[in-house]
Amino acid sequence: MASHSPNLECRIYEAKYPEVAMAVMIQVKNIADMGAYVSLLEYNNIEGMMLFIVNLNQYKLI
């Protein structure tokens, strides 16, 4: 008897990746020294990275 698994993959947008500086919904997976590894929720949970800039003890997302 074959098991039937539902296809739960879903992408909200037609493009495979978001444009630079585009606002997207994410889930933070891991925070590292130079940035955070995230899943892009609206793009089928592909992995991305948000880089930090450290300047005079202040963090800035780029």
TIRO-2110 file (N, C-alpha, C; in Angstrom, 1 decimal):
// TIRO-2110
0.8, -1.2, 0.0, N, 1, A
0.0, 0.0, 0.0, CA, 1, A
0.9, 1.2, 0.0, C, 1, A
0.7, 2.1, -0.9, N, 2, A
1.5, 3.4, -1.0, CA, 2, A
1.0, 4.4, -0.1, C, 2, A
1.9, 5.1, 0.6, N, 3, A
1.5, 6.2, 1.5, CA, 3, A
1.5, 7.5, 0.6, C, 3, A
0.5, 8.3, 0.9, N, 4, A
0.4, 9.5, 0.2, CA, 4, A
0.8, 10.7, 1.1, C, 4, A
1.9, 11.4, 0.8, N, 5, A
2.3, 12.5, 1.5, CA, 5, A
1.8, 13.8, 0.8, C, 5, A
1.1, 14.7, 1.6, N, 6, A
0.7, 15.9, 1.0, CA, 6, A
1.8, 16.8, 0.6, C, 6, A
1.7, 17.5, -0.5, N, 7, A
2.7, 18.4, -1.0, CA, 7, A
2.4, 19.8, -0.2, C, 7, A
3.3, 20.0, 0.8, N, 8, A
3.1, 21.2, 1.6, CA, 8, A
4.0, 22.4, 1.2, C, 8, A
4.7, 22.3, 0.1, N, 9, A
5.6, 23.3, -0.3, CA, 9, A
4.8, 24.4, -0.9, C, 9, A
5.1, 25.7, -0.5, N, 10, A
4.3, 26.8, -1.0, CA, 10, A
5.2, 28.0, -1.1, C, 10, A
5.1, 28.7, -2.2, N, 11, A
5.9, 30.0, -2.4, CA, 11, A
4.8, 31.0, -2.7, C, 11, A
5.0, 32.1, -2.0, N, 12, A
4.0, 33.2, -2.1, CA, 12, A
4.3, 34.0, -3.4, C, 12, A
5.5, 34.2, -3.8, N, 13, A
5.9, 35.0, -4.9, CA, 13, A
6.5, 34.2, -6.0, C, 13, A
6.3, 34.7, -7.3, N, 14, A
6.8, 33.9, -8.4, CA, 14, A
8.3, 33.9, -8.5, C, 14, A
9.0, 34.9, -8.1, N, 15, A
10.5, 35.0, -8.2, CA, 15, A
11.0, 34.0, -7.2, C, 15, A
12.2, 33.4, -7.5, N, 16, A
12.8, 32.4, -6.7, CA, 16, A
13.4, 33.1, -5.4, C, 16, A
14.0, 34.3, -5.6, N, 17, A
14.6, 35.0, -4.5, CA, 17, A
14.0, 36.4, -4.4, C, 17, A
14.0, 37.0, -3.2, N, 18, A
13.6, 38.4, -3.1, CA, 18, A
14.6, 39.4, -3.7, C, 18, A
14.2, 40.6, -4.0, N, 19, A
15.1, 41.6, -4.5, CA, 19, A
15.9, 42.2, -3.3, C, 19, A
17.0, 42.8, -3.6, N, 20, A
17.9, 43.4, -2.6, CA, 20, A
17.1, 44.5, -1.9, C, 20, A
17.1, 44.6, -0.6, N, 21, A
16.5, 45.6, 0.3, CA, 21, A
15.0, 45.4, 0.3, C, 21, A
14.5, 44.3, -0.1, N, 22, A
13.0, 44.0, -0.1, CA, 22, A
12.7, 43.5, 1.3, C, 22, A
11.6, 43.9, 1.9, N, 23, A
11.1, 43.4, 3.2, CA, 23, A
10.5, 42.1, 3.0, C, 23, A
10.9, 41.1, 3.8, N, 24, A
10.4, 39.7, 3.8, CA, 24, A
10.2, 39.2, 5.2, C, 24, A
9.3, 38.2, 5.3, N, 25, A
9.1, 37.6, 6.6, CA, 25, A
10.2, 36.5, 6.8, C, 25, A
10.8, 36.5, 8.0, N, 26, A
11.9, 35.5, 8.2, CA, 26, A
11.7, 34.8, 9.5, C, 26, A
12.4, 33.7, 9.7, N, 27, A
12.5, 33.1, 11.0, CA, 27, A
14.0, 33.0, 11.3, C, 27, A
14.5, 33.5, 12.4, N, 28, A
15.9, 33.4, 12.7, CA, 28, A
16.3, 32.0, 13.2, C, 28, A
17.3, 31.4, 12.5, N, 29, A
17.7, 30.1, 12.9, CA, 29, A
18.9, 30.1, 13.8, C, 29, A
19.9, 31.0, 13.6, N, 30, A
21.1, 31.0, 14.3, CA, 30, A
21.7, 32.4, 14.3, C, 30, A
22.2, 32.9, 15.4, N, 31, A
22.9, 34.2, 15.4, CA, 31, A
24.4, 34.0, 15.5, C, 31, A
25.2, 34.5, 14.6, N, 32, A
26.6, 34.3, 14.6, CA, 32, A
27.3, 35.7, 14.9, C, 32, A
28.6, 35.7, 14.9, N, 33, A
29.3, 37.0, 15.1, CA, 33, A
29.1, 38.0, 14.0, C, 33, A
29.0, 37.6, 12.8, N, 34, A
28.9, 38.6, 11.7, CA, 34, A
27.5, 38.7, 11.1, C, 34, A
26.5, 38.0, 11.7, N, 35, A
25.2, 38.1, 11.2, CA, 35, A
24.3, 37.0, 11.7, C, 35, A
23.1, 36.9, 11.1, N, 36, A
22.1, 35.9, 11.5, CA, 36, A
21.7, 35.0, 10.3, C, 36, A
21.6, 33.7, 10.5, N, 37, A
21.1, 32.8, 9.5, CA, 37, A
19.6, 32.7, 9.7, C, 37, A
18.9, 32.9, 8.6, N, 38, A
17.4, 33.0, 8.6, CA, 38, A
16.8, 32.1, 7.6, C, 38, A
15.5, 31.8, 7.8, N, 39, A
14.7, 31.1, 6.7, CA, 39, A
13.8, 32.2, 6.2, C, 39, A
13.7, 32.2, 4.9, N, 40, A
12.7, 33.2, 4.2, CA, 40, A
11.4, 32.5, 4.1, C, 40, A
10.5, 32.9, 5.0, N, 41, A
9.2, 32.2, 5.1, CA, 41, A
8.3, 32.3, 3.8, C, 41, A
8.4, 33.4, 3.1, N, 42, A
7.6, 33.6, 1.9, CA, 42, A
8.2, 33.0, 0.7, C, 42, A
9.4, 32.4, 0.8, N, 43, A
10.1, 31.9, -0.3, CA, 43, A
10.5, 30.4, -0.1, C, 43, A
9.5, 29.7, 0.4, N, 44, A
9.7, 28.2, 0.6, CA, 44, A
10.8, 27.9, 1.6, C, 44, A
11.0, 28.7, 2.6, N, 45, A
11.9, 28.5, 3.7, CA, 45, A
13.4, 28.4, 3.2, C, 45, A
13.8, 29.0, 2.1, N, 46, A
15.2, 29.0, 1.7, CA, 46, A
16.0, 29.7, 2.7, C, 46, A
17.3, 29.3, 2.9, N, 47, A
18.2, 29.9, 3.9, CA, 47, A
18.8, 31.2, 3.3, C, 47, A
18.9, 32.1, 4.2, N, 48, A
19.6, 33.4, 3.9, CA, 48, A
20.4, 33.9, 5.1, C, 48, A
21.1, 34.9, 4.9, N, 49, A
21.9, 35.5, 5.9, CA, 49, A
21.8, 37.0, 6.0, C, 49, A
21.6, 37.5, 7.2, N, 50, A
21.6, 39.0, 7.4, CA, 50, A
22.9, 39.4, 8.0, C, 50, A
23.6, 40.2, 7.4, N, 51, A
24.9, 40.6, 7.9, CA, 51, A
24.8, 41.8, 8.8, C, 51, A
25.7, 41.9, 9.8, N, 52, A
25.7, 43.0, 10.8, CA, 52, A
27.0, 43.8, 10.5, C, 52, A
26.9, 45.1, 10.8, N, 53, A
28.1, 46.0, 10.8, CA, 53, A
28.3, 46.5, 12.2, C, 53, A
29.4, 46.3, 12.8, N, 54, A
29.7, 46.8, 14.2, CA, 54, A
30.5, 48.0, 14.1, C, 54, A
30.0, 49.1, 14.7, N, 55, A
30.7, 50.4, 14.6, CA, 55, A
30.4, 51.1, 16.0, C, 55, A
31.5, 51.3, 16.8, N, 56, A
31.4, 51.9, 18.1, CA, 56, A
30.4, 51.2, 19.0, C, 56, A
30.4, 49.9, 19.0, N, 57, A
29.5, 49.1, 19.8, CA, 57, A
28.0, 49.2, 19.4, C, 57, A
27.8, 49.7, 18.2, N, 58, A
26.4, 49.7, 17.7, CA, 58, A
26.3, 48.8, 16.5, C, 58, A
25.2, 48.1, 16.5, N, 59, A
25.0, 47.1, 15.4, CA, 59, A
24.1, 47.8, 14.3, C, 59, A
24.3, 47.4, 13.1, N, 60, A
23.5, 47.9, 12.0, CA, 60, A
23.3, 46.7, 11.0, C, 60, A
22.0, 46.5, 10.7, N, 61, A
21.7, 45.5, 9.7, CA, 61, A
22.0, 46.0, 8.3, C, 61, A
22.6, 45.2, 7.5, N, 62, A
22.8, 45.5, 6.1, CA, 62, A
22.2, 44.5, 5.2, C, 62, A
END
